[in-house]
Amino acid sequence: MDWTGFPYFLAVARAGSLRGAAVVTGATHATVDRQVRALEAAFGAPLFHRTRSGMVLTPAGEALLPMAETAEDAVIGAQARLLGLDRQPKGVIRVSVPPVLAYTILPEILSGFSTRHPGIELQIGVTNRFEDLARLEADVSVRVAYEVTQDVVGRKVVQTGVGIYGARTYLDQHLPNAGPQGEGLDWVSWAENPDVARWITKTPYARARVHHMAREVVMQYQMIRGGMGFGYLPALMAARDPDLVEMPGTEVEPNRWIWLLLHSDLRRTARVRLFVDYLAEALVARKAEIAGRN
């Protein structure tokens, strides 16, 4: 049997459409359709009902799905083990990093690593999405989280700090006329829900209104430094911007941890081990700045 069609079958089953599967596989719509039809011909049974709303598994497709997933896991496991046998400090490392680190301290750290190990190529993905290391979507994932429950090798490195900040010009203009609990001031928040409301009531600015929102922290930072209001930010971001100051009556608080995660089979790979060790050492060296204790 030609195994070429199995990844396309799995992609269609998971995405529910040929178009979605094409995005996942990086192939064209026509290629995905051709591969699926070839697999159906090999089995002598239709695997999908082709409907207006998308691709729906037939009984034959439902029967094949768990076996195809088992085969996929075996292939991925074999790939990871072979990568783990690599003892040479050269090659490619795919790294997933969150924006809060990508746009602050990581570029200088990565530059130092690249200078020391020119034979290693870094491919960086900037995302808040937690990459699936078990499926080798990334070799190393840098995450900011309280805990990590995924079955991977994890190193808990440095605890971050978070504070309430505003731009100097915003405070100069609005703070003198604000009420005793922040009346007349505007929060820049990540959402508007009961959890955020409870968080705000614990601050000296409980009566300031939630006026602007952004779910991405770099956007929140740009909005705050642009004078649209004040809000919570990682201390690391504020420490590097002289235009931002802590709101009066507030303190930097300990928050999530920076984790370095990798697939268990890759910890024996020379380039990955070198990278994770270097990154951990560099982050610890910047511990005070990350925690907001500068």
Residue, then its C-alpha position, 0 to 999 in steps of 0.5 A: m500500500d502507498w502510505t502517502g495518502f494517510p497524512y492527507f486523510l488525517a488532515v481532512a478528518r481533523a479539519g473537516s474540509l479539503r481547504g482546511a486540510a490544505v492549509v495544515t499540510g501546505a498542499t493545494h486543495a486539488t492535491v489533498d483531494r487527489q490523495v484522499r481519492a487514491l486512498e479510497a481507491a486503494f481500500g475500495a471504499p469511500l472514506f468521506h461523505r462530501t457535503r456542502s458543509g464539509m467532509v464527513l467521515t463514512p463508517a469506513g473512514e471512522a474505522l480507519l481513523p484510529m488506526a491511521e492515528t496509531a500509524e502516525d504516532a509510530v512514525i513521529g516516535a521513530q522520527a523523534r528517536l532518530l533525532g535524539l541520536d544526533r550527537q553533532p552540534k549542528g542542524v536546525i532547531r525549531v523554537s516556539v516563543p511567546p510575543v512577550l519574550a520575542y519582542t524583549i530579551l530573546p533576540e539578544i539571547l538568541s544572537g549570543f547563542s548563534t555567535r557561539h554555535p554558528g552551525i546551528e540554525l534557529q527557526i523561530g515561531v512567535t505565537n501564544r499557542f502552545e505547540d504540540l511537542a508530542r507531534l514535533e510541531a516544535d523542537v523546543s517551546v518557551r512558554v509562560a505559564y503557572e504549571v505545565t501538565q503536558d507529557v514533555v520534558g520541562r524545565k521551570v526557569v524563572q518567575t516573571g513579575v507583573g505590575i500596573y503601568g501607565a505612560r508618564t504623559y498619561l499620568d501627568q495629564h489625568l492622575p491629578n484630576a482622578g478620584p481616590q479610587g481611580e475615577g476618571l481613569d481608563w483601564v486597558s484590559w485583556a477582557e471584560n468579564p467577572d474575573v477581570a472585574r474582581w481583579i480590578t477591585k483589589t487594586p487602588y483603581a477599583r473605580a476606573r473604567v475598563h475602556h479599551m481591551a486587547r487580548e494580546v500583551v504586545m498590543q496592550y503594551q502599545m496601547i498603554r504607552g500610547g496614552m490610551g489608559f493604564g493596565y497590567l503588563p509584564a515587568l520585563m516589558a515596562a523595565r525596558d521602556p523609560d516612558l512607562v511608570e508604575m501606577p502610584g500605590t501599586e507594586v510588582e507581583p510575582n506571576r507566571w513562570i518561564w518554562l523550557l519544554l522539549h520532546s523527551d527523545l530530543r533531550r539527547t540531541a546535542r544541538v537541542r541540549l546546547f540550546v536549552d542549557y544556554l537559554a536557561e543560563a541566559l534567562v537566569a542571568r536576567k532573573a531580576e529584570i524578568a521579575g521586575r526587581n531592577 
